[in-house]
Amino acid sequence: MNRRDFLSGSAVGLSVGVVAGWFGRGTGGKKMAPKKSAGDKPKAPAVTKGIKRLRMVTPWPKNFPGLGTAANRFAARVNHASEGRYEIKVFAGGELVKLLRCNDAVQQGTADLYHSADYYYQEKSQAYAWFTAVPGGLSPAEIDAWIHHLGGQKLWDEVGAQFGIKHLPAGNTGHQMGGWFRKPITSLEDFKGLKMRIPGLGGAVIKELGAILVTLTGSEILPALQAGTIDATEYIGPWNDLAFGFYKVVKNAYYPGFHEPGAMLSLGFRKQMWDGFSAADQALFTACALAENNYNQAEFNANNAQALETLVTKHGVTYRPFPEAVFKGMAEAAKDVVATAGAKDALTKKVYASFIDARKTLGDWTRISDQAYFNMRDLAKY
């Protein structure tokens, strides 16, 4: 899967690598739905004996832990909550549409809704990046506060309306780790010439520090580490890292990650269909999305915690914090990269301004609440 630099609007991030890695670079020989023009009339949801059958596309491998499973659970929630009036058929990446074309599929009427990560669609609008994750951005709890109470949803609706899509939050991977490195990182100088697999805005930051970015699919990462083609890689967190077996080659894992402090997953409904729902059904879909948003965050936290223990106690992985000077250097570079992306166009500027304002407001509270408590909690060892 070719991915261009974020400034040209590429769709990259938490799982472009694994999506392409599980499915290869094509579509597994499956015939793609014919491309529709913008003027084609979207198909209405199939209705049989009062049952409305909706098609939901995803970029995730079928039943993929944490991502594909979230999509499946949302579909099951809707079916249960509607007492069978709605049936959502979930299509894995490549089954109905190309891996990262879910937004197009809903816009064109090939699908009724998608479950995805909206920063995959930055080629359509740079503003989409802020509705998944940006370096130095918001934590999962802060993202929820921004979306629901500080103007984020209204701006997200404005972004989506350009493409005939209504968005809702429906999951979060939580805080991602800093990466796996063959050699210890002791200063910013260690990034110069470092060959690292890290996509998106985070990759742009590391490049600013002198690293050489290497584009790899998920299945290519471990062999590249083994062959020495790359010196480092990042991924979501311990749960997925354990599954990929990075510990077999490198033992130096760093935290915290600066690039995706909380990656929100999203639902995108065909707006024409959404507007045709009754108020009760809109509330039903919204409630099911919020339930999955909460459940999925808990799922990642629980599984990351268990996988962390396995990696440390059974596989001898050493988790190290980035030196303060190193993290500060990455954060300063991230500030400039994100500001440049935030000046892309008028709507992106609005989103960026709202996001930065929320970051300050929420940060002031987080600093004397969660952050202060966690620091104090460690004073008493259990």
Secondary structure, 3 states (H helix, E strand, C coil): CCCCCHHHCCCCCCCHHHHHHHHCCCCCCCCCCCCCCCCCCCCCCEEECCEEEEEEECCCCCCCCCCHHHHHHHHHHHHHHCCCCEEEEEECCCCCCCCCCHHHHHHHCCCCEEEECHHHHCCCCHHHHHHCCCCCCCCHHHHHHHHHHCCHHHHHHHHHHCCCEEEEEEEECCCCCCEEECCCCCCHHHHCCCEEECCHHHHHHHHHCCCEECCCCHHHHHHHHHHCCCCEECCCCHHHHHHHCHHHCCCEEEECCCCCCCCEEEEEEEHHHHHHCCHHHHHHHHHHHHHHHHHHHHHHHHHHHHHHHHHHHHHCCEEEECCHHHHHHHHHHHHHHHHHHHCCCHHHHHHHHHHHHHHHHHHHHHHHCHHHHHHHHCCCCC
